[in-house]
Amino acid sequence: MAQYQNSFGQFQLKRIPDTDKNLQAWNSADSYLLKELFEQMDSEALHKAGILILNDDFGALTVSLARFSCDSLSDSYVSQQAAVNNIQSSCPQFIKQVNFLNSTETLNKSYDLVLFKIPKSLAFLQYQMRNLLPYIHENTKIIGAIMAKNLHHSVIEILDNYFSSVQVSLAWKKARLIHLVPSVPATAAINSDIRPDISEFLLDDGSRIFGLSNVFSRNRLDIGARFFLQHFPEPSEIAAQSIIDLGCGNGILSLKAAQYFPDAQITAVDESYMAVESARMTLADNVDKLSRFEFICANSLQQFESEQADLIICNPPFHQNHTVGDAVAWEMFKQSKRVLKDRGELWIVGNRHLAYHLKLKKLFGNQFLVATNNKFVILKAINN
Ligand code: SAM
């Protein structure tokens, strides 16, 4: 747990997962945003304002502003869990003053102050900005924050579509702020425009795959997933009654599991609310009986009971927000080992260079190469 000092005080913050001690739970984009806010608004004004925070990474913004009451909206279960934990350790008396909203919910009140971290997905940024308009008024103060290296012209182009002025600040500690001025007249007319942003694509067999705006590879089949589908575990290799698709994204692997194992219980898990909803849509469109599926938003398999699954299939993430790394994959493998039954199998696809075989060998004491091409490997490990 590290001390985070900013304009609003000192807080205890921890990432999820917090295995890499070189990574902090905040960055200077958070600090710049809080510094700017502290200079622009006094405590009385902040207490009176309706505050909305979007896309807080691990709670740096939400924890700092909890005392003023705020809504904090994110697509990430992990981010929200980190924010809750960090409020509990820094200022538990304010926990009830934060209202956590997930990205598939519709806002339902007007805000005077909107603070947002620019998300990695431009489609998600566009979706959020478009759907924010009915919930702001002409005097709403809106400030975005981003590390300068991640600020591309396409971000500004999107914001230009929705606001009358988009002003990028000077850089401070390698971060930038973006000040947005709402268009006048007020935006009630846009109310009718609130709608989910759902894309879809077809597989060769005609199955339709759905993806909401923040979902991994939502417009096309991921090439890792494509390779996995070609070398998927078959009923002749494993008698799986209980299958988990860990990091389900648009539900593509769950769908394949449903086709290969027509009697199995299948659980699709993701930490992205939009991914879980997309997987549900994909399965609902392509299978007859949804009752044998469960769709769960969770951090890896943390809430799952031990020794319950015959087969876990996983195309692990290789970044968390803007940070590339294998900490989440490692956590997924550890949780899989705990949740698999004796002789249960974990099957994964990964980039060759990530050397996942070393991790599997270390955890399971075995690992088998199922298939490889010039970019990916498919590995399996058996729990015993
Ligand atoms: N299974 C899909 C596919 O093959 O196209 C998506 C794979 S994508 C590489 C990895 C997925 O893991 C993303 O949907 C991401 O949201 C999810 N994820 C990341 N961190 C997670 C966590 N801690 N717990 C559960 N899912 C997570």
Residues whose N, C-alpha, C, O or C-beta is under 5 A from the ligand:
A	BS01	SAM	F216 D222 A225 G247 C248 G249 N250 L253 V269 D270 E271 S272 A275 A298 N299 S300 N315 P316 P317 V328
